[in-house]
């Protein structure tokens, strides 16, 4: 499923113009990205939470060459699915 | 940011929709993604990331409280992988 499919389903259900729905769907993902960029946690009830976590620098190894390298501190995005989503995935098949 | 904050932010950005319309759109977007995942499909949003479902085999586990041995049923687990653009934006500054 791609964004185009999401727009199609949403426009069917909302009864609004497809162009307008597409714009809101784009804005929806852009707004979430904007919040995450500010390290803000995004909680979508019934779906899951997106959290930005800070990772400390650590020593690692290039698995191909065996060379030791320092992995810089960085921020990573994690997603935790809600119980509702986990349940839904396991009931319909 | 909760789902209702997200709806408020979208409503303030889009002029020609009521808050109710935006709410229907946001709910349908996440609902359609959840439906797609529960059918075992992959959901891909350009610039955002992709969601997919992985299958976990059943295994023998232990109740950590009582030490009792139990069988953990096989299950499906949802996963999210952030897209390149979002990864970079989260880690920028």
Backbone of each chain as ProteinMPNN parsed JSONL, in Angstrom:
{"seq_chain_A": "XXXXXXXXXXXXXXXXXXXXXXXXXXXXXXXXXXXXXXXXXXXXXXXXXXXXXXXXXXXXXXXXXXXXXXXXXXXXXXXXXXXXXXXXXXXXX", "coords_chain_A": {"N_chain_A": [[0.843, -1.193, 0.0], [0.528, 2.175, -0.861], [0.978, 5.783, -0.548], [-0.789, 6.838, -2.402], [-2.805, 4.871, -2.539], [-3.836, 5.114, 0.023], [-4.891, 7.678, -0.078], [-6.904, 7.255, -1.966], [-8.687, 5.444, -0.632], [-9.369, 7.033, 1.561], [-10.565, 9.249, 0.425], [-12.787, 8.124, -0.713], [-14.188, 7.436, 1.595], [-14.446, 9.834, 3.052], [-15.846, 11.552, 1.432], [-14.975, 13.89, 0.21], [-13.232, 16.206, -1.991], [-10.84, 14.626, -4.113], [-8.414, 15.809, -4.601], [-8.185, 17.67, -2.53], [-8.178, 15.921, -0.353], [-5.811, 14.544, -0.839], [-4.014, 16.582, -0.425], [-4.339, 17.096, 2.326], [-3.531, 14.636, 3.365], [-0.834, 14.588, 2.631], [0.025, 16.768, 4.125], [-0.488, 15.819, 6.621], [1.462, 13.769, 7.019], [3.675, 15.387, 6.768], [3.379, 17.096, 8.954], [3.694, 15.334, 11.085], [6.341, 14.57, 10.617], [7.578, 17.035, 11.01], [7.152, 17.41, 13.749], [8.583, 15.257, 14.829], [11.092, 15.929, 14.009], [11.65, 17.97, 15.736], [12.173, 16.482, 17.898], [9.927, 15.745, 19.223], [7.537, 13.644, 20.738], [5.287, 11.504, 19.051], [2.043, 10.513, 19.374], [-0.24, 8.255, 18.308], [-3.289, 7.319, 18.954], [-4.55, 4.041, 19.105], [-3.02, 3.236, 17.005], [-0.098, 3.641, 17.19], [3.042, 4.7, 18.772], [5.465, 7.166, 17.939], [8.772, 7.706, 18.655], [11.589, 9.726, 19.339], [14.82, 8.757, 19.933], [17.808, 9.302, 21.777], [20.978, 8.271, 20.953], [23.931, 7.248, 22.491], [27.414, 7.847, 21.729], [29.374, 5.116, 20.6], [31.777, 2.414, 20.566], [32.394, 0.645, 17.653], [32.551, -1.894, 15.129], [33.645, -2.403, 11.879], [32.017, -4.762, 10.191], [32.878, -5.994, 7.905], [35.6, -5.414, 7.379], [36.704, -5.608, 9.867], [37.783, -3.527, 11.114], [38.173, -1.123, 13.73], [35.821, 1.302, 14.691], [34.44, 4.509, 15.629], [31.177, 4.979, 16.551], [29.185, 7.646, 16.067], [27.381, 9.841, 18.339], [23.874, 9.99, 18.06], [20.542, 10.617, 16.815], [17.739, 8.522, 16.773], [14.783, 7.187, 15.253], [12.064, 5.55, 16.696], [9.404, 3.17, 16.534], [6.549, 2.178, 18.244], [4.148, -0.165, 18.202], [0.658, 0.03, 18.951], [-1.324, -1.76, 21.405], [-3.808, -2.299, 20.329], [-3.389, -2.251, 17.534], [-1.542, -4.368, 17.322], [-3.147, -6.482, 18.145], [-5.145, -6.431, 16.171], [-3.669, -7.122, 13.909], [-3.139, -9.732, 14.46], [-5.6, -10.963, 14.512], [-7.112, -10.768, 12.125], [-6.695, -12.472, 9.081]], "CA_chain_A": [[0.0, 0.0, 0.0], [1.292, 3.422, -0.943], [0.199, 6.959, -0.171], [-1.877, 6.976, -3.376], [-3.893, 3.974, -2.115], [-4.422, 5.699, 1.233], [-5.71, 8.807, -0.537], [-8.073, 6.67, -2.641], [-9.601, 4.919, 0.388], [-9.819, 8.128, 2.421], [-11.458, 10.112, -0.336], [-14.032, 7.346, -0.795], [-14.885, 7.437, 2.871], [-14.711, 11.176, 3.56], [-16.75, 12.262, 0.548], [-14.42, 15.202, -0.104], [-12.534, 16.114, -3.277], [-9.626, 13.825, -4.028], [-7.276, 16.733, -4.579], [-8.115, 18.211, -1.173], [-7.789, 14.842, 0.556], [-4.387, 14.295, -1.085], [-3.272, 17.674, 0.207], [-4.364, 16.903, 3.779], [-2.718, 13.45, 3.685], [0.558, 15.047, 2.557], [0.251, 17.662, 5.256], [-0.513, 14.958, 7.81], [2.784, 13.169, 7.212], [4.632, 16.475, 6.952], [3.231, 17.589, 10.325], [4.328, 14.332, 11.957], [7.795, 14.687, 10.42], [7.998, 18.28, 11.648], [7.17, 17.2, 15.2], [9.676, 14.336, 15.141], [12.321, 16.681, 13.781], [11.869, 18.723, 16.978], [12.28, 15.434, 18.921], [8.656, 15.633, 19.917], [6.947, 12.315, 20.629], [3.993, 11.537, 18.367], [1.231, 9.384, 19.833], [-1.475, 8.081, 17.532], [-4.004, 6.296, 19.715], [-5.086, 2.968, 18.266], [-2.04, 2.839, 15.991], [1.178, 3.451, 17.856], [3.795, 5.901, 19.129], [6.768, 7.405, 17.33], [9.616, 8.367, 19.64], [12.977, 9.967, 18.95], [15.715, 8.381, 21.028], [19.193, 9.722, 21.6], [21.93, 7.175, 21.158], [25.269, 7.734, 22.81], [28.496, 7.347, 20.879], [29.939, 3.856, 21.088], [32.776, 1.833, 19.676], [31.839, -0.45, 16.866], [33.524, -2.538, 14.26], [33.181, -2.663, 10.522], [31.95, -6.23, 10.144], [33.526, -6.51, 6.699], [37.057, -5.311, 7.452], [37.149, -5.847, 11.23], [38.37, -2.278, 11.58], [37.429, -0.486, 14.815], [35.388, 2.658, 14.403], [33.578, 5.103, 16.643], [29.863, 5.326, 16.048], [28.871, 8.942, 16.672], [26.071, 9.944, 18.984], [22.894, 10.342, 17.034], [19.141, 10.416, 17.2], [17.036, 7.568, 15.917], [13.344, 7.154, 15.408], [11.524, 4.217, 16.935], [7.948, 3.06, 16.509], [6.013, 1.105, 19.07], [2.755, -0.384, 17.812], [-0.272, -0.043, 20.073], [-1.922, -3.082, 21.652], [-4.938, -2.447, 19.398], [-2.833, -2.615, 16.226], [-0.973, -5.72, 17.44], [-4.268, -7.405, 18.215], [-5.796, -6.468, 14.856], [-2.794, -7.846, 12.988], [-3.181, -11.156, 14.777], [-6.928, -11.572, 14.43], [-7.507, -10.914, 10.721], [-5.6, -13.093, 8.339]], "C_chain_A": [[0.881, 1.246, 0.0], [0.403, 4.589, -0.527], [-0.991, 7.149, -1.121], [-3.075, 6.095, -3.01], [-4.611, 4.545, -0.894], [-5.354, 6.844, 0.852], [-7.012, 8.298, -1.151], [-9.125, 6.213, -1.623], [-10.212, 6.062, 1.202], [-10.818, 9.024, 1.702], [-12.807, 9.442, -0.539], [-14.873, 7.514, 0.462], [-15.311, 8.836, 3.303], [-15.685, 11.957, 2.689], [-16.302, 13.68, 0.239], [-13.661, 15.083, -1.425], [-11.192, 15.408, -3.099], [-8.386, 14.711, -3.898], [-7.078, 17.29, -3.165], [-7.644, 17.158, -0.176], [-6.293, 14.563, 0.419], [-3.529, 15.352, -0.388], [-3.203, 17.484, 1.731], [-3.491, 15.703, 4.181], [-1.223, 13.806, 3.636], [0.93, 15.876, 3.783], [0.309, 16.874, 6.562], [0.875, 14.357, 8.064], [3.847, 14.244, 7.437], [4.577, 17.013, 8.389], [3.873, 16.624, 11.327], [5.85, 14.437, 11.845], [8.335, 15.93, 11.115], [8.121, 18.119, 13.164], [8.358, 16.321, 15.596], [11.035, 15.021, 14.979], [12.684, 17.507, 15.02], [12.002, 17.772, 18.176], [11.02, 15.314, 19.77], [8.109, 14.222, 19.686], [5.59, 12.424, 19.943], [3.194, 10.295, 18.746], [-0.065, 9.325, 19.034], [-2.266, 6.966, 18.2], [-4.644, 5.288, 18.764], [-4.115, 2.493, 17.212], [-0.674, 2.592, 16.626], [1.879, 4.773, 18.125], [5.128, 5.956, 18.391], [7.593, 8.205, 18.339], [11.016, 8.562, 19.087], [13.856, 9.638, 20.147], [17.125, 8.827, 20.725], [20.103, 8.546, 21.913], [23.274, 7.787, 21.49], [26.29, 7.179, 21.82], [28.998, 6.026, 21.455], [30.967, 3.352, 20.097], [32.122, 0.681, 18.931], [32.926, -1.011, 15.985], [32.901, -2.676, 12.885], [33.184, -4.168, 10.329], [32.681, -6.818, 8.927], [35.048, -6.513, 6.837], [37.582, -5.609, 8.851], [37.753, -4.611, 11.868], [37.518, -1.647, 12.691], [37.066, 0.939, 14.455], [34.555, 3.202, 15.56], [32.263, 5.454, 15.98], [29.419, 6.577, 16.806], [27.539, 8.901, 17.414], [25.087, 10.46, 17.941], [21.492, 10.142, 17.587], [18.496, 9.44, 16.228], [15.549, 7.56, 16.244], [12.886, 5.726, 15.667], [9.994, 4.273, 16.915], [7.53, 1.912, 17.396], [4.53, 0.982, 18.731], [1.879, -0.471, 19.051], [-0.803, -1.468, 20.222], [-3.039, -3.36, 20.644], [-4.442, -2.889, 18.022], [-2.274, -4.046, 16.253], [-2.073, -6.775, 17.425], [-4.92, -7.566, 16.846], [-4.978, -7.293, 13.857], [-2.88, -9.357, 13.22], [-4.568, -11.788, 14.706], [-7.394, -11.747, 12.99], [-6.363, -11.594, 9.982], [-6.007, -13.38, 6.908]], "O_chain_A": [[1.844, 1.35, 0.759], [-0.769, 4.408, -0.196], [-2.067, 7.57, -0.698], [-4.223, 6.517, -3.151], [-5.836, 4.47, -0.789], [-6.457, 6.969, 1.383], [-8.086, 8.84, -0.89], [-10.303, 6.551, -1.74], [-11.408, 6.064, 1.495], [-11.79, 9.495, 2.293], [-13.845, 10.103, -0.538], [-16.087, 7.706, 0.406], [-16.398, 9.017, 3.852], [-16.29, 12.923, 3.154], [-17.127, 14.57, 0.031], [-13.468, 13.975, -1.927], [-10.509, 15.567, -2.088], [-7.443, 14.39, -3.175], [-5.955, 17.371, -2.669], [-6.84, 17.433, 0.715], [-5.592, 14.37, 1.412], [-2.468, 15.055, 0.161], [-2.155, 17.683, 2.345], [-2.802, 15.741, 5.201], [-0.447, 13.378, 4.491], [1.991, 15.706, 4.383], [1.054, 17.215, 7.481], [1.397, 14.427, 9.176], [4.795, 14.044, 8.195], [5.611, 17.345, 8.969], [4.511, 17.047, 12.291], [6.56, 14.398, 12.85], [9.402, 15.899, 11.728], [9.061, 18.62, 13.782], [9.051, 16.603, 16.574], [11.987, 14.735, 15.705], [13.86, 17.718, 15.317], [11.949, 18.207, 19.326], [11.064, 14.835, 20.903], [8.205, 13.677, 18.587], [4.825, 13.345, 20.23], [3.612, 9.169, 18.475], [-0.882, 10.244, 19.088], [-1.944, 5.79, 18.027], [-5.21, 5.663, 17.738], [-4.343, 1.461, 16.581], [-0.159, 1.474, 16.602], [1.38, 5.837, 17.757], [5.821, 4.95, 18.238], [7.159, 9.253, 18.815], [11.566, 7.669, 18.441], [13.663, 10.172, 21.239], [17.59, 8.751, 19.588], [20.016, 7.919, 22.969], [23.707, 8.74, 20.841], [26.05, 6.168, 21.16], [29.036, 5.852, 22.673], [31.025, 3.796, 18.95], [31.401, -0.135, 19.505], [34.092, -0.632, 16.097], [31.73, -3.036, 12.767], [34.248, -4.787, 10.307], [33.053, -7.991, 8.924], [35.71, -7.482, 6.465], [38.779, -5.842, 9.018], [38.183, -4.642, 13.021], [36.29, -1.638, 12.605], [37.906, 1.697, 13.969], [34.029, 2.438, 16.369], [32.237, 6.148, 14.963], [29.295, 6.563, 18.031], [26.689, 8.05, 17.156], [25.432, 11.256, 17.067], [21.291, 9.583, 18.665], [18.689, 9.528, 15.015], [15.129, 7.881, 17.356], [13.268, 4.802, 14.948], [9.387, 5.294, 17.239], [8.08, 0.814, 17.317], [3.755, 1.913, 18.949], [2.307, -0.986, 20.084], [-0.739, -2.272, 19.291], [-3.203, -4.483, 20.167], [-5.011, -3.796, 17.415], [-2.502, -4.83, 15.333], [-1.949, -7.818, 16.782], [-5.213, -8.68, 16.411], [-5.528, -8.059, 13.066], [-2.714, -10.151, 12.294], [-4.702, -13.006, 14.826], [-8.006, -12.762, 12.661], [-5.194, -11.312, 10.242], [-5.207, -13.904, 6.132]]}, "seq_chain_B": "XXXXXXXXXXXXXXXXXXXXXXXXXXXXXXXXXXXXXXXXXXXXXXXXXXXXXXXXXXXXXXXXXXXXXXXXXXXXXXXXXXXXXXXXXXXXX", "coords_chain_B": {"N_chain_B": [[2.931, 15.039, 20.886], [-0.38, 14.348, 20.419], [-3.014, 12.417, 18.826], [-5.196, 14.132, 18.697], [-3.978, 16.637, 18.963], [-2.575, 16.623, 16.604], [-4.66, 16.696, 14.753], [-5.681, 19.233, 15.387], [-3.494, 20.862, 14.625], [-3.392, 20.345, 11.892], [-5.905, 21.293, 11.147], [-5.569, 23.996, 11.588], [-3.894, 24.631, 9.551], [-5.154, 23.998, 7.179], [-7.562, 25.556, 5.287], [-10.13, 25.114, 4.059], [-11.503, 22.971, 5.268], [-13.52, 21.423, 7.788], [-12.952, 20.829, 11.313], [-13.971, 18.408, 11.936], [-14.009, 17.088, 9.424], [-11.261, 16.834, 9.01], [-10.649, 15.186, 11.118], [-11.966, 12.82, 10.36], [-10.458, 12.203, 8.092], [-7.843, 11.817, 9.203], [-8.331, 9.637, 10.944], [-9.148, 7.734, 9.061], [-6.884, 7.458, 7.47], [-4.958, 6.263, 9.244], [-6.471, 4.058, 9.973], [-6.786, 2.712, 7.516], [-4.175, 2.032, 7.0], [-3.665, 0.279, 9.117], [-5.509, -1.749, 8.473], [-4.476, -2.653, 6.051], [-1.977, -3.641, 6.872], [-2.868, -5.705, 8.518], [-3.749, -7.443, 6.653], [-1.443, -8.465, 5.862], [0.001, -6.988, 4.116], [2.498, -4.678, 2.871], [3.157, -1.375, 3.914], [3.975, 1.574, 2.384], [5.281, 4.746, 2.686], [6.434, 7.32, 0.939], [9.295, 9.203, 1.758], [8.665, 9.148, 4.361], [8.433, 6.511, 5.639], [8.371, 2.893, 6.01], [6.029, 0.312, 6.794], [5.859, -2.969, 7.981], [4.824, -6.413, 8.407], [6.088, -8.887, 10.445], [6.642, -12.377, 10.856], [6.577, -14.284, 13.789], [7.912, -17.231, 15.01], [6.444, -19.791, 17.077], [7.525, -20.447, 20.434], [9.258, -22.031, 23.202], [8.843, -20.691, 26.337], [9.31, -19.062, 29.512], [7.558, -18.432, 32.456], [8.519, -15.646, 34.098], [8.037, -15.053, 36.737], [6.982, -17.304, 38.112], [8.558, -19.302, 37.162], [7.586, -21.299, 35.719], [7.258, -23.357, 32.857], [6.204, -22.383, 29.659], [4.381, -22.45, 26.535], [4.909, -20.186, 23.961], [2.758, -18.788, 21.758], [2.874, -18.716, 18.123], [3.18, -15.589, 16.41], [2.22, -12.513, 14.711], [4.073, -9.593, 14.115], [4.132, -6.064, 14.005], [6.324, -3.829, 12.209], [8.322, -0.869, 11.868], [10.15, 1.072, 9.589], [12.106, 3.831, 9.325], [12.119, 6.242, 6.686], [14.658, 7.51, 4.431], [14.736, 10.336, 4.204], [13.294, 11.176, 6.501], [14.796, 10.014, 8.555], [17.157, 11.462, 8.321], [16.232, 14.033, 8.876], [15.394, 13.781, 11.528], [17.797, 13.383, 12.799], [19.181, 15.682, 12.326], [20.827, 18.857, 12.971]], "CA_chain_B": [[1.767, 15.363, 20.065], [-1.355, 13.263, 20.363], [-3.796, 12.465, 17.599], [-6.051, 15.318, 18.656], [-3.078, 17.766, 18.651], [-2.283, 16.518, 15.173], [-5.856, 17.18, 14.056], [-5.719, 20.702, 15.579], [-2.451, 21.493, 13.805], [-3.809, 20.254, 10.494], [-7.062, 22.165, 10.957], [-5.113, 25.389, 11.527], [-3.157, 24.824, 8.295], [-6.027, 23.85, 6.02], [-8.684, 26.468, 5.448], [-11.465, 24.739, 3.569], [-12.069, 21.783, 5.904], [-13.879, 21.546, 9.2], [-12.148, 19.963, 12.181], [-14.59, 17.082, 11.817], [-13.491, 16.493, 8.183], [-9.851, 16.472, 9.243], [-10.672, 14.038, 12.024], [-12.323, 11.645, 9.56], [-9.307, 11.892, 7.245], [-6.751, 11.256, 10.019], [-8.735, 8.296, 11.388], [-9.183, 6.807, 7.929], [-5.502, 7.193, 7.05], [-4.347, 5.255, 10.112], [-7.296, 2.858, 9.894], [-6.498, 1.973, 6.285], [-2.838, 1.451, 7.155], [-3.81, -0.876, 10.009], [-6.204, -2.803, 7.721], [-3.54, -3.183, 5.072], [-0.995, -4.451, 7.609], [-3.462, -6.937, 9.027], [-3.84, -8.375, 5.53], [-0.087, -8.92, 5.595], [0.63, -6.135, 3.108], [3.49, -3.7, 3.308], [2.705, 0.001, 3.701], [5.152, 2.4, 2.093], [5.011, 6.176, 2.522], [7.648, 8.011, 0.487], [9.804, 10.299, 2.571], [8.309, 8.917, 5.754], [8.973, 5.223, 6.033], [7.523, 1.776, 5.645], [5.565, -0.577, 7.847], [5.552, -4.323, 7.549], [4.513, -7.376, 9.446], [6.978, -10.045, 10.443], [6.086, -13.542, 11.536], [7.412, -14.859, 14.846], [7.609, -18.623, 15.31], [6.156, -20.101, 18.469], [8.723, -20.944, 21.127], [9.041, -22.341, 24.607], [9.341, -19.635, 27.206], [9.144, -19.343, 30.93], [6.971, -17.355, 33.239], [9.649, -15.217, 34.927], [7.631, -14.985, 38.149], [6.809, -18.614, 38.738], [9.535, -20.245, 36.631], [6.827, -22.307, 34.995], [7.538, -23.401, 31.426], [4.994, -22.226, 28.86], [4.597, -22.311, 25.101], [4.482, -18.886, 23.427], [2.133, -19.003, 20.445], [3.421, -17.929, 17.022], [2.391, -14.363, 16.217], [2.699, -11.536, 13.747], [4.493, -8.371, 14.804], [4.346, -4.955, 13.066], [7.604, -3.124, 12.282], [8.43, 0.376, 11.112], [11.508, 1.483, 9.224], [12.041, 5.23, 8.888], [12.688, 6.526, 5.378], [15.92, 8.245, 4.434], [14.516, 11.762, 4.484], [12.878, 11.349, 7.893], [15.96, 9.663, 9.364], [18.08, 12.596, 8.285], [15.64, 15.188, 9.56], [15.386, 13.511, 12.967], [19.171, 13.428, 13.302], [19.859, 16.919, 11.921], [21.055, 20.022, 13.876]], "C_chain_B": [[0.84, 14.154, 20.009], [-2.138, 13.379, 19.057], [-4.657, 13.721, 17.549], [-5.225, 16.596, 18.438], [-2.796, 17.811, 17.159], [-3.458, 17.061, 14.351], [-5.962, 18.713, 14.178], [-4.707, 21.405, 14.676], [-2.827, 21.475, 12.336], [-4.948, 21.231, 10.219], [-6.626, 23.631, 10.848], [-4.368, 25.68, 10.22], [-4.052, 24.773, 7.066], [-7.283, 24.694, 6.223], [-10.046, 25.864, 5.156], [-12.072, 23.468, 4.155], [-12.45, 22.07, 7.341], [-12.979, 20.615, 10.01], [-12.645, 18.517, 12.077], [-14.088, 16.343, 10.562], [-12.064, 15.983, 8.38], [-9.782, 15.222, 10.119], [-10.977, 12.746, 11.252], [-11.129, 11.223, 8.693], [-8.202, 11.212, 8.057], [-7.098, 9.833, 10.472], [-8.711, 7.291, 10.24], [-7.786, 6.463, 7.442], [-4.893, 6.087, 7.92], [-5.14, 3.948, 10.094], [-6.97, 2.031, 8.658], [-5.108, 1.345, 6.34], [-2.906, 0.197, 8.028], [-4.478, -2.047, 9.278], [-5.26, -3.483, 6.743], [-2.499, -4.093, 5.745], [-1.605, -5.753, 8.094], [-3.743, -7.929, 7.911], [-2.458, -8.893, 5.129], [0.624, -8.091, 4.542], [1.667, -5.21, 3.74], [2.929, -2.309, 3.017], [3.926, 0.897, 3.518], [4.761, 3.851, 1.874], [6.324, 6.869, 2.17], [8.044, 9.149, 1.398], [9.491, 10.139, 4.05], [8.902, 7.599, 6.241], [8.057, 4.105, 5.603], [7.212, 0.908, 6.856], [5.421, -1.96, 7.246], [5.376, -5.257, 8.724], [5.472, -8.549, 9.329], [6.326, -11.162, 11.25], [7.072, -14.06, 12.577], [6.969, -16.288, 15.102], [7.213, -18.771, 16.786], [7.426, -20.626, 19.138], [8.367, -21.279, 22.567], [9.641, -21.232, 25.454], [9.073, -20.012, 28.637], [8.45, -18.158, 31.581], [8.039, -16.891, 34.23], [9.308, -15.163, 36.412], [7.627, -16.362, 38.794], [7.835, -19.638, 38.26], [8.886, -21.348, 35.815], [7.094, -22.238, 33.496], [6.238, -23.291, 30.636], [5.344, -22.124, 27.383], [4.081, -20.951, 24.65], [4.018, -19.094, 21.992], [2.855, -18.204, 19.347], [2.566, -16.68, 16.827], [3.005, -13.48, 15.147], [2.975, -10.225, 14.467], [4.732, -7.252, 13.786], [5.69, -4.259, 13.296], [7.568, -1.861, 11.456], [9.895, 0.659, 10.811], [11.409, 2.9, 8.682], [12.695, 5.384, 7.526], [13.913, 7.413, 5.509], [15.714, 9.709, 4.837], [14.187, 11.995, 5.958], [14.033, 11.056, 8.847], [16.913, 10.84, 9.473], [17.52, 13.797, 9.029], [15.636, 15.011, 11.072], [16.774, 13.725, 13.565], [19.88, 14.74, 12.973], [19.977, 17.874, 13.103], [22.487, 20.124, 14.261]], "O_chain_B": [[1.246, 13.068, 19.595], [-1.947, 14.319, 18.284], [-4.833, 14.312, 16.484], [-5.703, 17.537, 17.804], [-2.779, 18.874, 16.537], [-3.266, 17.792, 13.379], [-6.287, 19.4, 13.21], [-5.02, 22.414, 14.043], [-2.616, 22.451, 11.617], [-4.959, 21.911, 9.193], [-7.231, 24.412, 10.113], [-4.228, 26.839, 9.828], [-3.77, 25.404, 6.048], [-7.979, 24.549, 7.228], [-11.001, 26.07, 5.906], [-13.041, 22.938, 3.613], [-11.796, 22.854, 8.029], [-12.329, 19.726, 9.459], [-11.874, 17.558, 12.123], [-13.782, 15.151, 10.611], [-11.713, 14.873, 7.98], [-8.968, 14.327, 9.893], [-10.334, 11.717, 11.461], [-10.827, 10.035, 8.576], [-7.685, 10.167, 7.66], [-6.263, 8.932, 10.395], [-8.306, 6.142, 10.417], [-7.52, 5.327, 7.047], [-4.375, 5.098, 7.402], [-4.564, 2.864, 10.187], [-6.886, 0.805, 8.728], [-4.885, 0.262, 5.797], [-2.283, -0.819, 7.718], [-4.07, -3.197, 9.44], [-5.238, -4.708, 6.618], [-2.187, -5.173, 5.243], [-0.945, -6.791, 8.086], [-3.953, -9.114, 8.169], [-2.324, -9.661, 4.176], [1.725, -8.439, 4.115], [1.702, -4.999, 4.952], [2.295, -2.097, 1.983], [4.796, 0.968, 4.386], [3.986, 4.152, 0.966], [7.216, 6.988, 3.01], [7.207, 9.973, 1.768], [9.986, 10.895, 4.887], [9.754, 7.572, 7.129], [7.07, 4.341, 4.906], [8.001, 0.787, 7.793], [4.92, -2.11, 6.132], [5.723, -4.945, 9.863], [5.645, -9.126, 8.256], [5.568, -10.922, 12.19], [8.253, -14.252, 12.287], [5.796, -16.54, 15.379], [7.609, -17.965, 17.627], [8.298, -21.185, 18.472], [7.325, -20.872, 23.081], [10.811, -20.882, 25.3], [8.662, -21.133, 28.94], [8.749, -17.006, 31.267], [8.429, -17.656, 35.113], [10.204, -15.22, 37.254], [8.189, -16.564, 39.87], [7.98, -20.706, 38.856], [9.568, -22.225, 35.284], [7.148, -21.145, 32.933], [5.281, -24.016, 30.905], [6.463, -21.757, 27.024], [2.935, -20.6, 24.931], [4.786, -19.518, 21.128], [3.388, -17.128, 19.619], [1.357, -16.714, 17.055], [4.149, -13.67, 14.734], [2.201, -9.801, 15.326], [5.452, -7.455, 12.809], [6.137, -4.116, 14.434], [6.86, -1.79, 10.451], [10.764, 0.504, 11.669], [10.713, 3.146, 7.697], [13.703, 4.739, 7.238], [14.17, 7.991, 6.564], [16.423, 10.241, 5.691], [14.735, 12.901, 6.587], [14.224, 11.768, 9.833], [17.407, 11.172, 10.55], [18.25, 14.497, 9.731], [15.847, 15.97, 11.814], [16.908, 14.19, 14.697], [21.055, 14.902, 13.301], [19.298, 17.706, 14.116], [22.862, 21.028, 15.007]]}, "name": "protein", "num_of_chains": 2, "seq": "XXXXXXXXXXXXXXXXXXXXXXXXXXXXXXXXXXXXXXXXXXXXXXXXXXXXXXXXXXXXXXXXXXXXXXXXXXXXXXXXXXXXXXXXXXXXXXXXXXXXXXXXXXXXXXXXXXXXXXXXXXXXXXXXXXXXXXXXXXXXXXXXXXXXXXXXXXXXXXXXXXXXXXXXXXXXXXXXXXXXXXXXXX"}
